[in-house]
Amino acid sequence: MTSRRFPGWVRHSGVGLELAGATAGLALIGYWVDGRFGTRPWGTVIGVVVGLVGGLYNLVRESLAAIREAKAEDDSAGGNVASKEPGKDGD
């Protein structure tokens, strides 16, 4: 089982920053390649595209892991919250 040092929202809150970081980092590397080899603007464009693809891949992977984790927690709790219908509690 995963570590319980931090709540789930803390562990998954950095995914957006990872997307931005991957995009910005690879864009900067592409900018450096452009300046070094005179390939302007292709190094930057390729860096941004690769950063976005990698960041989005990580975002989807982490989101699916969070969904699986939440489903496992719901199953282990034993209660099926979805079976409770609104208005059926005697109101």
C-alpha positions in Angstrom: 0.0 0.0 0.0 1.1 3.6 -0.6 2.7 5.7 2.1 0.2 7.5 4.3 2.5 10.4 5.4 0.4 12.9 3.4 -3.3 13.0 2.5 -4.2 12.2 -1.1 -4.8 15.7 -2.1 -1.3 16.8 -1.1 0.3 13.9 -2.9 -1.6 14.7 -6.1 -1.6 18.5 -6.0 1.8 18.8 -7.7 0.7 17.2 -10.9 -0.2 20.6 -12.5 3.2 22.0 -11.5 4.9 19.0 -13.0 3.1 19.7 -16.3 4.1 23.3 -16.2 7.7 22.5 -15.2 8.1 19.9 -17.9 6.8 22.3 -20.5 8.9 25.2 -19.3 12.1 23.1 -18.8 12.0 21.5 -22.2 11.1 24.9 -23.8 14.2 26.4 -22.2 16.3 23.5 -23.5 14.9 24.0 -27.0 15.6 27.7 -26.7 19.2 26.9 -25.8 19.4 24.5 -28.8 18.1 27.2 -31.1 20.7 29.7 -29.9 23.5 27.1 -30.1 22.8 25.7 -33.5 20.7 28.5 -35.2 17.6 26.4 -35.6 15.2 29.1 -34.4 12.2 28.4 -33.7 12.2 24.6 -34.2 14.1 23.8 -31.0 11.7 25.7 -28.8 8.6 24.4 -30.6 9.8 20.8 -30.3 10.7 21.4 -26.7 7.3 22.8 -25.9 5.5 19.9 -27.7 7.6 17.2 -26.0 7.1 18.9 -22.6 3.4 19.0 -23.1 3.1 15.4 -24.2 5.3 14.2 -21.3 3.5 16.4 -18.8 0.0 15.3 -20.0 1.1 11.7 -20.0 2.1 12.1 -16.3 -1.1 14.0 -15.5 -3.2 11.2 -17.0 -1.1 8.5 -15.3 -1.4 10.2 -11.9 -5.1 10.8 -12.3 -5.8 7.2 -13.1 -3.7 6.1 -10.1 -5.8 8.4 -7.9 -9.0 7.0 -9.3 -7.8 3.4 -8.6 -6.7 4.4 -5.1 -10.1 6.1 -4.3 -12.0 3.1 -5.6 -9.9 0.7 -3.4 -10.5 2.9 -0.4 -14.3 2.9 -1.1 -14.3 -0.8 -1.5 -12.4 -1.4 1.7 -14.8 0.9 3.6 -17.5 -1.6 2.8 -20.3 1.0 2.4 -21.7 1.7 -1.0 -22.4 5.4 -1.0 -23.9 5.4 -4.5 -26.8 3.1 -3.3 -28.2 5.8 -1.1 -30.8 7.8 -3.0 -31.7 11.4 -2.1 -35.1 11.8 -0.5 -35.2 8.2 0.8 -34.1 9.0 4.4 -37.6 9.8 5.6 -37.8 13.5 4.6 
